[in-house]
């Protein structure tokens, strides 16, 4: 049976490792196929350059749509956020999606 001291030492070590991690923000492009270098979160923001703008984000590895955003009216804004898995390939299908602000956030 594990002693309380050993247990608390292990808890302390794991908490210390969590404290040492920090988030890193990188910009990404929505053209072509993008491979996630780490597990993380992608946030895509945009503004409609015409009525009926949309952005679809697809995990090509799993063949699943993971993020979608539609904007009904011209000059309005929209955003989508989704988790990405290390090594998975993603593609972005868009129409009338302008003024992009896209970020990929992961821990080191």
C-alpha atoms as one frame of an Amber mdcrd trajectory, in Angstrom:
protein
   0.000   0.000   0.000   1.301   3.417  -0.962   2.144   5.742   1.891   0.525
   9.142   2.212   3.935  10.831   1.856   4.660   9.082  -1.463   1.179   9.894
  -2.714   1.475  13.588  -1.828   4.951  13.753  -3.408   3.544  12.340  -6.660
   0.642  14.848  -6.591   3.132  17.676  -6.013   5.305  16.557  -8.954   2.342
  16.328 -11.332   1.026  19.745 -10.320   4.490  21.225 -10.848   4.588  19.845
 -14.408   1.182  21.426 -15.109   2.384  24.799 -13.819   5.405  24.694 -16.138
   3.241  24.367 -19.259   2.031  27.430 -21.118  -0.079  28.088 -24.188   1.430
  29.029 -27.542  -0.578  30.905 -30.190   0.268  30.579 -33.887  -1.406  31.913
 -37.020  -2.558  29.418 -39.645  -3.671  29.668 -43.252  -6.981  28.221 -44.399
  -5.679  27.230 -47.833  -4.818  23.665 -48.782  -4.431  20.860 -46.266  -3.029
  21.617 -42.811  -1.558  18.962 -40.482  -1.803  19.639 -36.745   1.693  19.437
 -35.194   0.232  19.150 -31.648  -3.110  18.579 -29.947  -4.768  21.962 -29.588
  -7.565  24.352 -30.483  -8.180  26.231 -33.742 -10.235  29.418 -33.795 -11.371
  30.886 -37.132 -12.972  34.323 -37.368 -14.095  36.116 -40.494 -16.317  38.702
 -42.115 -18.713  38.099 -44.989 -17.640  39.715 -48.254 -21.080  38.868 -49.692
 -24.387  37.481 -48.444 -24.252  33.764 -47.772 -20.665  33.358 -46.557 -19.525
  30.098 -44.985 -16.529  28.224 -43.603 -16.455  24.439 -43.134 -13.562  22.713
 -41.365 -13.056  19.017 -42.066 -10.814  16.443 -40.371  -9.587  14.523 -43.426
  -8.118  11.747 -41.258 -11.495  10.929 -39.664 -13.593  12.165 -42.625 -15.678
  14.302 -40.237 -16.662  17.965 -40.229 -15.404  19.459 -36.968 -16.275  23.152
 -37.387 -18.833  25.114 -39.378 -19.893  28.737 -39.570 -22.349  30.485 -41.855
 -22.960  34.222 -42.136 -26.276  35.255 -43.671 -25.665  38.939 -44.382 -22.967
  41.024 -46.052 -20.348  42.580 -43.720 -21.399  40.536 -40.668 -18.932  38.492
 -38.621 -18.770  34.842 -37.654 -16.461  32.431 -35.853 -15.933  28.759 -35.146
 -13.673  26.949 -32.708 -12.738  23.261 -32.653 -10.197  20.836 -31.191  -7.450
  19.383 -33.379  -5.510  16.152 -32.896  -1.775  15.826 -33.480  -1.022  14.313
 -36.887  -4.549  14.723 -38.285  -4.996  16.553 -41.580  -7.574  19.337 -41.878
  -9.023  21.159 -44.856 -11.056  24.378 -44.932 -13.865  24.960 -47.423 -14.952
  28.585 -47.669 -16.915  31.044 -49.739 -17.098  34.832 -49.327 -15.053  34.502
 -46.105 -12.881  37.619 -45.691 -10.847  39.509 -43.058  -9.675  36.266 -41.552
  -8.225  36.040 -38.065  -7.226  32.423 -37.506  -5.314  31.076 -34.519  -3.942
  27.693 -33.498  -3.340  27.349 -29.754  -1.464  24.491 -28.088   0.591  23.781
 -24.956   4.322  23.284 -25.005
